[in-house]
Amino acid sequence: MKNLILAVAILTGVSTYATVNNTVSPITPVHTVVENGFQEVSLDKLPTAIVDALKSSFPSATLSKAYVNGKEQYKLEISVENEAKTLYSDKDGNWLDAKDVK
């Protein structure tokens, strides 16, 4: 009788262990976008000079993404009147020509 109770207890423990450890944890991927030497940055990390330059030069623009390279040159993806545009700026808010960005 004791052996039967012990066997039931062991089987219950093993089956509980098997079902508890059979769950799969969700994996949350972390994406770091690096495009032509530019790494994506959050919009709230942009220098104030760039935000001010964008507001004064393109008051109706919506900023969607921002990237920065090692030389602190920024690539900004904006939309103006439903048209997508890419702008380049230095950290002081001066607009750069795309061919000058390295």
Stockholm file with secondary structure:
# STOCKHOLM 1.0

chainA/1-102         MKNLILAVAILTGVSTYATVNNTVSPITPVHTVVENGFQEVSLDKLPTAIVDALKSSFPSATLSKAYVNGKEQYKLEISVENEAKTLYSDKDGNWLDAKDVK
#=GR chainA/1-102 SS CHHHHHHHHHHHHHHHHHHHTTCCCCCCCCCCCEETTEEEECGGGSCHHHHHHHHHHCTTCEEEEEEECTTSEEEEEEEETTEEEEEEEETTSCEECGGGCC
#=GC SS_cons         CHHHHHHHHHHHHHHHHHHHTTCCCCCCCCCCCEETTEEEECGGGSCHHHHHHHHHHCTTCEEEEEEECTTSEEEEEEEETTEEEEEEEETTSCEECGGGCC
//
